[in-house]
Amino acid sequence: MIPAMPDWFVMYSAPAIALILIAWERLIGAPSTDWVINLQSWALKLVGAFTVYEMVRAWDGPALIDGAALPTWLAVILYVLVYDLAEYLFHRMQHRIPLLWAMHSLHHSDPNMSVLTTNRHFWADPLFKSVTVWSAAALLISPTPTALAVYTVLSLWNFVTHSQLPLNLGKWSWVINTPAYHRRRHSALPEHYDSNFAAILPIWDVLFGNYNRPEGFPPTGYSTRPRNLREQLFWPLYHGRNEA
């Protein structure tokens, strides 16, 4: 497949953005986070990127829509919409299918969602995405260098949505995901469950009936969280552990 962006951009931009947002969180006096576990998760994903992820690749053959045959602007819009919808649908499955939830619950186990929660994912998540929603999206539309670049840059917005910055668009919260909007998805309060699954564009929540305007600053976290690197490596075996 065409590389989304130069390797140096992917390698350096994410940590740089994370550091800037972490400094901002500290400046506004945001509560501390489970940073050791979060950094371990990030390290595991980096190791996976250079090892097992290369063994399982998404579909890179012919697609229903040839992005290169479209005007650049249209190819970008369609590509972003298709892949953002794929992320939304996979996120819904992660909260419905027991095996996927056993993995995804690691992401929700951070007792106080913050910038570093962004990469707090079970290391095998990309493998499942490659053979499911990413391949399905690639079958719908083939990428162009510009579309991949735009989508890569937009994906960095995930660091903002997981941050503790006081950003809430209120009645306009259906336009783009924000920290307030996404915090409701991580909320530990039962009344907030099953809402706000969007990755970038909340319009999918609106269309599928899961949109809720964010209010307040609810507590976050899951009943169980990993205590060490071993538990992260085998998280599906530990996620239902009784903490009592």
Number of C-alpha atoms within 10 A of each C-alpha: 12 10 11 19 17 9 9 8 12 14 12 10 13 16 13 11 16 19 14 11 21 19 12 15 19 12 9 11 10 16 11 12 16 17 16 13 21 22 15 17 25 20 15 20 22 14 13 16 14 10 10 15 18 11 9 13 16 21 18 14 10 12 16 11 17 15 21 15 11 13 9 14 11 13 23 22 13 18 25 22 17 19 20 21 21 20 20 22 16 19 17 18 15 18 17 12 10 12 12 19 19 18 23 24 24 27 21 24 23 25 20 23 28 29 26 25 27 21 20 28 22 23 26 16 15 20 18 14 18 18 14 15 20 23 17 18 24 22 18 19 20 24 26 21 16 16 22 20 17 16 19 16 15 12 16 17 18 20 22 21 24 24 27 25 19 14 15 18 17 12 9 9 20 21 12 16 26 28 24 25 30 25 27 26 21 26 22 19 13 7 9 16 15 16 21 29 26 26 24 24 21 25 19 21 18 15 9 8 12 16 20 18 16 22 12 11 14 16 14 19 19 17 15 18 24 18 11 11 14 10 14 24 17 14 20 20 12 19 22 13 12 8 7 3
